Structure formats: structure tokens, C-alpha cells
Amino acid sequence: MQAPRQTVEQSVIAIVEDLTQDWGLETDHIDGSTLLVDQLDFASVDIIQLCVALEQFYGRKLGFPELLLVDGRYVNDLSIAQIAAFVESRIELDGRAGR
């Protein structure tokens, strides 16, 4: 199953908007360049909730520790586009493994 990056990005945006709907944020400007921590005030627990929601949406484990940890340290921030690219790569990887 290959998912176009734009479709994956829109899914990530929709889930982020759902998670932040009660935060009083201006979510009409969320796009690929939006940063979770710097612009949306995500805490680590919010990032975990996003990862879980994405895995539920796609119906599979996506291996988020590979995205969240670099050289044994947590990344400081992630953009919507980075998350979408990671999710897309994991879906494509799973699709190739299933052939």
C-alpha cells in the first residue's frame, strides 16, 4: 500500500487538529512546516498521543522510536512534514515486505 505524501500529511494534520481542538490554538494555519513543540506547544505526552493516534489510524505499529530518538537522545521538535515523511516511509516499507 503506497500512500502519497500529501495524503499522509493531511492525515497527520487532521489528527493534530483533533488532539489540539480544546487548546485554544489557531489551527487553521497548520501545514507541513508547522512545528509540534515550538508552534503548537506539544509536550512529550502529546507527542506520544499523536504517535498512538497515527498507529491506530493506519492500523499498524510504525516504529516511532526511530523518529523520536537520534543517537540515543530525544529530538527537540518535529514538523508535520517530517512526521508525514516518516509515516509514508513506514507504510511503503510494510507494503514492500508484504509482497
DAVENZI-V552368 format. One record per residue. RES is the residue in one small letter. SS is DSSP state (@ for helix, = for strand, . for the rest). OMEGA is omega in radians with two decimals (* if undefined). D_CENTER is the distance of its C-alpha to the mean C-alpha in Angstrom with 1 decimal. Layout:
res=RES ss=SS omega=OMEGA d_center=D_CENTER
res=RES ss=SS omega=OMEGA d_center=D_CENTER
This chain:
res=m ss=. omega=3.08 d_center=18.1
res=q ss=. omega=-3.14 d_center=16.8
res=a ss=. omega=3.08 d_center=14.1
res=p ss=. omega=-3.08 d_center=14.6
res=r ss=@ omega=-3.13 d_center=11.9
res=q ss=@ omega=3.12 d_center=12.8
res=t ss=@ omega=3.12 d_center=12.4
res=v ss=@ omega=3.14 d_center=8.9
res=e ss=@ omega=3.11 d_center=8.1
res=q ss=@ omega=3.08 d_center=10.3
res=s ss=@ omega=3.11 d_center=8.7
res=v ss=@ omega=3.14 d_center=5.3
res=i ss=@ omega=-3.13 d_center=8.2
res=a ss=@ omega=3.14 d_center=10.3
res=i ss=@ omega=3.09 d_center=8.4
res=v ss=@ omega=3.12 d_center=8.1
res=e ss=@ omega=3.12 d_center=11.7
res=d ss=@ omega=-3.12 d_center=12.7
res=l ss=@ omega=-3.05 d_center=11.8
res=t ss=@ omega=-3.01 d_center=13.6
res=q ss=. omega=-3.13 d_center=16.4
res=d ss=. omega=-3.08 d_center=19.0
res=w ss=. omega=-3.12 d_center=18.3
res=g ss=. omega=-3.14 d_center=20.5
res=l ss=. omega=3.00 d_center=18.1
res=e ss=. omega=-3.07 d_center=18.6
res=t ss=@ omega=3.14 d_center=15.5
res=d ss=@ omega=3.14 d_center=17.4
res=h ss=@ omega=3.12 d_center=16.5
res=i ss=. omega=3.06 d_center=12.7
res=d ss=. omega=-3.08 d_center=12.0
res=g ss=. omega=-3.10 d_center=10.4
res=s ss=. omega=-3.11 d_center=12.3
res=t ss=. omega=3.12 d_center=11.3
res=l ss== omega=-3.08 d_center=10.8
res=l ss=@ omega=-3.04 d_center=9.3
res=v ss=@ omega=-3.03 d_center=12.5
res=d ss=@ omega=-3.04 d_center=15.1
res=q ss=@ omega=-3.08 d_center=14.7
res=l ss=@ omega=3.10 d_center=13.2
res=d ss=. omega=3.07 d_center=14.8
res=f ss=. omega=2.97 d_center=12.1
res=a ss=. omega=-3.10 d_center=14.0
res=s ss=@ omega=3.13 d_center=13.1
res=v ss=@ omega=3.10 d_center=13.5
res=d ss=@ omega=3.10 d_center=11.1
res=i ss=@ omega=3.09 d_center=8.3
res=i ss=@ omega=3.12 d_center=9.8
res=q ss=@ omega=3.11 d_center=10.0
res=l ss=@ omega=3.13 d_center=6.4
res=c ss=@ omega=3.12 d_center=6.3
res=v ss=@ omega=-3.13 d_center=9.6
res=a ss=@ omega=3.12 d_center=8.9
res=l ss=@ omega=3.10 d_center=6.7
res=e ss=@ omega=3.08 d_center=9.5
res=q ss=@ omega=-3.13 d_center=12.0
res=f ss=@ omega=-3.10 d_center=11.0
res=y ss=@ omega=3.05 d_center=11.4
res=g ss=. omega=-3.14 d_center=14.2
res=r ss=. omega=3.01 d_center=13.7
res=k ss=. omega=-3.09 d_center=12.7
res=l ss=. omega=3.08 d_center=10.2
res=g ss=. omega=-3.07 d_center=11.5
res=f ss=. omega=3.08 d_center=8.9
res=p ss=@ omega=3.10 d_center=12.1
res=e ss=@ omega=3.10 d_center=12.5
res=l ss=@ omega=-3.00 d_center=9.5
res=l ss=@ omega=-3.11 d_center=10.4
res=l ss== omega=3.05 d_center=14.1
res=v ss== omega=-3.09 d_center=16.3
res=d ss=. omega=3.09 d_center=20.0
res=g ss=. omega=3.14 d_center=19.8
res=r ss== omega=3.10 d_center=18.3
res=y ss== omega=3.07 d_center=15.1
res=v ss=. omega=-3.11 d_center=13.5
res=n ss=. omega=-3.06 d_center=14.4
res=d ss=. omega=3.09 d_center=11.5
res=l ss=. omega=3.05 d_center=8.4
res=s ss== omega=3.06 d_center=8.2
res=i ss=@ omega=-3.12 d_center=6.1
res=a ss=@ omega=3.11 d_center=8.1
res=q ss=@ omega=-3.14 d_center=7.5
res=i ss=@ omega=-3.14 d_center=3.9
res=a ss=@ omega=3.13 d_center=5.6
res=a ss=@ omega=3.12 d_center=8.6
res=f ss=@ omega=-3.14 d_center=7.7
res=v ss=@ omega=3.13 d_center=6.9
res=e ss=@ omega=-3.14 d_center=9.9
res=s ss=@ omega=3.13 d_center=11.9
res=r ss=@ omega=3.12 d_center=11.6
res=i ss=@ omega=3.13 d_center=12.7
res=e ss=@ omega=3.10 d_center=15.4
res=l ss=@ omega=3.11 d_center=16.5
res=d ss=@ omega=3.14 d_center=17.0
res=g ss=@ omega=3.11 d_center=18.8
res=r ss=@ omega=-3.13 d_center=21.1
res=a ss=@ omega=-3.09 d_center=21.9
res=g ss=. omega=-3.11 d_center=23.0
res=r ss=. omega=* d_center=25.5
